[in-house]
């Protein structure tokens, strides 16, 4: 019998399209608060769900786009995707 991998239950229940597929966690220094606030606003407009002020989850693969946004804001060193 084949073992079910992570998320298999969600697929069986038909929930795989609504559950988060990834997360972004950041700790941007206070000196860069403008970039941090812009990132939060951008994540919300993209449909990300905020778990905490610096932790968001998202329902679709977009790690590359997030990396581009963080690079543009020069905050990549403070962000884990």
PyMOL commands that set and color helices and strands:
alter all, ss='L'
color gray80, all
select helices_A, chain A and resi 8-13+30-45+63-73+76-78
alter helices_A, ss='H'
color red, helices_A
select strands_A, chain A and resi 22-26+49-52+55-58+79-80
alter strands_A, ss='S'
color yellow, strands_A
deselect
rebuild
show_as cartoon
